[in-house]
Amino acid sequence: MTYLSHRNSILDKVEQARPDHSPSRRKILGATSALTGLSALGITGSLAAQEVYPSKTIKMIVPWPPGQATDLAGRALAMGVSRILGQTVVVENKAGAGGMIGTDYAAKSPGDGYTILAGSSGPVTVLPLFQPTPYDVARDLIPVAMMGLSPYVLVTAADFPARDARELVQMIRSSPGTYTFASSGAGATAHLIAEAFNAALGLKAVHVPYKGSAPALTDVIAGRVTYCLETAAATMPFVRDGRVKAYGVSLVRGSVVTPGIPPLATAAGIPGFDLGAWLGVLVPKGTPDAIVAQLGATVKQVMQSADVAEIFLRIAVENDYRPQKEFARYLESTSALFADVIKRNNIRIEAS
């Protein structure tokens, strides 16, 4: 199955599973009665509106093109949120500038609960470490809940002689500056995870940046570049058909989306190595606490549903729900870790 047909089959599955969200007559009458009662008590305006949230379509901003992992995960989440809250969630793709355009749009939207962001590590965690962004994550966005993690897989060409991760590490360590590693771009999450891997093991290899994971993997498969750490979504099709050799996965507990591949923490001897590209929900600053809590509880319920779990498995994203406070702590710790990697390796990218 080609990537395009695989993507389209997932999109079709999401659309087929979407329920009819037109409100029932009983729901309409119930809401009307509730509002009439509030009016009789003199309670009107914003309080009445909060009682019936959501009362209109919710907009989910995806700062990436259709078919990308954040888009597919966001659509699966939107389907579940619609089902639970009884209002349609419309997905709007606003791609560009490494995810900054859509992230900025969401950050500058009204904080009323009707615009939510399908956020990801690139524009929220990584890019602000390299360059000024039109939004301030801490000032403009509120974390709601984490949906999942995209694990990264260490791969080489299928005929590379190292039999396991420890042999690969020993080969690279014994010849500093001889071997090369690819990434989907300078400053990309894949680049930072690879640098963290190299630094943890004292490896000196030459970075070869590409414009995307596809060309990076093409040259790894051909043996023109020694290794890379790329997303499971990008690498696993080649692992399955034997075109690359997998040595380990970047999550400390391993991953259900990379069966049979051990965690690098044990395979390469890096205790505690645990990095991935997160996906999560954020809302504009000013969104009422009650709505943030309601959205967080809804995300939790969606991520526990069998159909969404199946979609996440198919797009090679680890289902890893975390509530608001835990998600916020994760964002802080990941940002600090990547900032340290950038500083220690003197990584620079051109401002866009």
GIKASUL-V701008 format. One record per residue. N is the residue number from 0. RES is the residue in one small letter. SS is DSSP state (H for helix, E for strand, - for the rest). Layout:
BEGIN
n | res | ss
N | RES | SS
N | RES | SS
END
This chain:
BEGIN
n | res | ss
0 | m | -
1 | t | -
2 | y | H
3 | l | H
4 | s | H
5 | h | H
6 | r | H
7 | n | H
8 | s | H
9 | i | H
10 | l | H
11 | d | H
12 | k | H
13 | v | H
14 | e | H
15 | q | H
16 | a | H
17 | r | -
18 | p | -
19 | d | -
20 | h | -
21 | s | -
22 | p | -
23 | s | -
24 | r | H
25 | r | H
26 | k | H
27 | i | H
28 | l | H
29 | g | H
30 | a | H
31 | t | H
32 | s | H
33 | a | H
34 | l | H
35 | t | H
36 | g | H
37 | l | H
38 | s | H
39 | a | H
40 | l | -
41 | g | -
42 | i | -
43 | t | -
44 | g | -
45 | s | H
46 | l | H
47 | a | H
48 | a | H
49 | q | H
50 | e | H
51 | v | -
52 | y | -
53 | p | -
54 | s | -
55 | k | -
56 | t | -
57 | i | E
58 | k | E
59 | m | E
60 | i | E
61 | v | E
62 | p | -
63 | w | -
64 | p | -
65 | p | -
66 | g | -
67 | q | -
68 | a | H
69 | t | H
70 | d | H
71 | l | H
72 | a | H
73 | g | H
74 | r | H
75 | a | H
76 | l | H
77 | a | H
78 | m | H
79 | g | H
80 | v | H
81 | s | H
82 | r | H
83 | i | H
84 | l | H
85 | g | -
86 | q | -
87 | t | -
88 | v | E
89 | v | E
90 | v | E
91 | e | E
92 | n | E
93 | k | -
94 | a | -
95 | g | -
96 | a | H
97 | g | H
98 | g | H
99 | m | H
100 | i | H
101 | g | H
102 | t | H
103 | d | H
104 | y | H
105 | a | H
106 | a | H
107 | k | -
108 | s | -
109 | p | -
110 | g | -
111 | d | -
112 | g | -
113 | y | -
114 | t | E
115 | i | E
116 | l | E
117 | a | E
118 | g | E
119 | s | E
120 | s | H
121 | g | H
122 | p | H
123 | v | H
124 | t | H
125 | v | H
126 | l | H
127 | p | H
128 | l | H
129 | f | H
130 | q | -
131 | p | -
132 | t | -
133 | p | -
134 | y | -
135 | d | -
136 | v | H
137 | a | H
138 | r | H
139 | d | H
140 | l | E
141 | i | E
142 | p | E
143 | v | E
144 | a | E
145 | m | E
146 | m | E
147 | g | E
148 | l | E
149 | s | E
150 | p | E
151 | y | E
152 | v | E
153 | l | E
154 | v | E
155 | t | E
156 | a | E
157 | a | -
158 | d | -
159 | f | -
160 | p | -
161 | a | -
162 | r | -
163 | d | -
164 | a | H
165 | r | H
166 | e | H
167 | l | H
168 | v | H
169 | q | H
170 | m | H
171 | i | H
172 | r | H
173 | s | H
174 | s | -
175 | p | -
176 | g | -
177 | t | -
178 | y | -
179 | t | E
180 | f | E
181 | a | E
182 | s | E
183 | s | -
184 | g | -
185 | a | -
186 | g | -
187 | a | -
188 | t | H
189 | a | H
190 | h | H
191 | l | H
192 | i | H
193 | a | H
194 | e | H
195 | a | H
196 | f | H
197 | n | H
198 | a | H
199 | a | H
200 | l | H
201 | g | -
202 | l | -
203 | k | -
204 | a | -
205 | v | E
206 | h | E
207 | v | E
208 | p | E
209 | y | -
210 | k | -
211 | g | -
212 | s | H
213 | a | H
214 | p | H
215 | a | H
216 | l | H
217 | t | H
218 | d | H
219 | v | H
220 | i | H
221 | a | -
222 | g | -
223 | r | -
224 | v | -
225 | t | -
226 | y | E
227 | c | E
228 | l | E
229 | e | E
230 | t | E
231 | a | H
232 | a | H
233 | a | H
234 | t | H
235 | m | H
236 | p | H
237 | f | H
238 | v | H
239 | r | H
240 | d | -
241 | g | -
242 | r | -
243 | v | E
244 | k | E
245 | a | E
246 | y | E
247 | g | E
248 | v | E
249 | s | -
250 | l | -
251 | v | -
252 | r | -
253 | g | -
254 | s | -
255 | v | -
256 | v | -
257 | t | -
258 | p | -
259 | g | -
260 | i | -
261 | p | -
262 | p | E
263 | l | H
264 | a | H
265 | t | H
266 | a | H
267 | a | -
268 | g | -
269 | i | -
270 | p | -
271 | g | -
272 | f | -
273 | d | -
274 | l | -
275 | g | E
276 | a | E
277 | w | E
278 | l | E
279 | g | E
280 | v | E
281 | l | E
282 | v | E
283 | p | E
284 | k | -
285 | g | -
286 | t | -
287 | p | -
288 | d | H
289 | a | H
290 | i | H
291 | v | H
292 | a | H
293 | q | H
294 | l | H
295 | g | H
296 | a | H
297 | t | H
298 | v | H
299 | k | H
300 | q | H
301 | v | H
302 | m | H
303 | q | -
304 | s | -
305 | a | H
306 | d | H
307 | v | H
308 | a | H
309 | e | H
310 | i | H
311 | f | H
312 | l | H
313 | r | H
314 | i | -
315 | a | -
316 | v | -
317 | e | E
318 | n | E
319 | d | E
320 | y | E
321 | r | E
322 | p | -
323 | q | H
324 | k | H
325 | e | H
326 | f | H
327 | a | H
328 | r | H
329 | y | H
330 | l | H
331 | e | H
332 | s | H
333 | t | H
334 | s | H
335 | a | H
336 | l | H
337 | f | H
338 | a | H
339 | d | H
340 | v | H
341 | i | H
342 | k | H
343 | r | H
344 | n | H
345 | n | -
346 | i | -
347 | r | -
348 | i | -
349 | e | -
350 | a | -
351 | s | -
END
